[in-house]
């Protein structure tokens, strides 16, 4: 990782958990319970972003997320196609 602090790492992880939870919740037919399933991961991500100073700073947040799972290099991306 490139200088990512623990709070930034925690925020990136919380956002990835929210993403995975949202994908799972929205893959089924949306029901009134869907919002309830997302309430806790949204609150966790919001709090983690606030603690890390990343709330409202999407560019820095995405850099931290990419630190967790770097994009494939152009050579690897071409070989996957």
C-alpha positions as CSV (number, residue, x, y, z in Angstrom):
1,X,0.0,0.0,0.0
2,X,1.1,3.5,-0.7
3,X,1.0,5.4,2.6
4,X,-2.5,4.4,3.6
5,X,-3.2,5.0,7.2
6,X,-5.2,2.6,9.4
7,X,-8.3,4.9,9.4
8,X,-8.2,5.1,5.6
9,X,-7.8,1.4,5.3
10,X,-10.8,0.9,7.7
11,X,-12.8,3.3,5.6
12,X,-12.0,1.5,2.4
13,X,-12.9,-1.8,3.9
14,X,-16.2,-0.5,5.2
15,X,-17.0,0.9,1.8
16,X,-16.2,-2.5,0.2
17,X,-18.4,-4.2,2.8
18,X,-21.2,-1.8,1.9
19,X,-20.7,-2.5,-1.8
20,X,-20.9,-6.3,-1.3
21,X,-23.9,-6.0,1.0
22,X,-25.7,-3.7,-1.5
23,X,-25.0,-6.1,-4.4
24,X,-26.3,-9.0,-2.4
25,X,-29.4,-7.2,-1.2
26,X,-30.2,-5.8,-4.6
27,X,-29.7,-9.1,-6.4
28,X,-33.0,-10.3,-5.0
29,X,-36.3,-8.6,-5.6
30,X,-36.2,-5.3,-3.7
31,X,-38.5,-5.3,-0.6
32,X,-39.2,-3.1,2.3
33,X,-36.5,-5.0,4.2
34,X,-33.8,-4.1,1.7
35,X,-33.3,-0.6,3.2
36,X,-33.0,-2.2,6.6
37,X,-30.3,-4.6,5.4
38,X,-28.3,-1.6,4.1
39,X,-28.8,0.7,7.1
40,X,-25.9,-0.7,9.3
41,X,-23.3,-1.0,6.5
42,X,-24.2,2.6,5.3
43,X,-23.8,3.9,8.9
44,X,-20.5,2.0,9.4
45,X,-19.1,3.4,6.1
46,X,-20.2,6.9,6.9
47,X,-18.5,6.8,10.3
48,X,-15.3,5.2,9.0
49,X,-15.1,7.8,6.2
50,X,-15.6,10.6,8.8
51,X,-12.9,9.2,11.1
52,X,-10.5,8.9,8.2
53,X,-11.2,12.4,6.9
54,X,-12.4,11.0,3.6
55,X,-16.1,12.0,3.9
56,X,-16.8,14.0,0.7
57,X,-13.4,13.2,-0.8
58,X,-14.2,10.5,-3.3
59,X,-10.8,10.7,-5.1
60,X,-8.8,9.9,-2.0
61,X,-11.3,7.2,-1.0
62,X,-11.0,5.5,-4.4
63,X,-7.2,5.6,-4.1
64,X,-7.5,3.8,-0.7
65,X,-9.9,1.2,-2.3
66,X,-7.5,0.6,-5.1
67,X,-4.7,0.1,-2.6
68,X,-6.8,-2.8,-1.3
69,X,-7.3,-4.3,-4.7
70,X,-5.0,-2.8,-7.3
71,X,-6.2,-2.6,-10.9
72,X,-4.6,-5.2,-13.2
73,X,-1.7,-3.9,-15.2
74,X,-2.4,-3.1,-18.8
75,X,-0.5,-6.2,-20.0
76,X,-2.5,-8.5,-17.6
77,X,-5.8,-6.8,-18.6
78,X,-5.0,-7.5,-22.3
79,X,-4.3,-11.2,-21.6
80,X,-7.6,-11.6,-19.8
81,X,-9.6,-10.5,-22.8
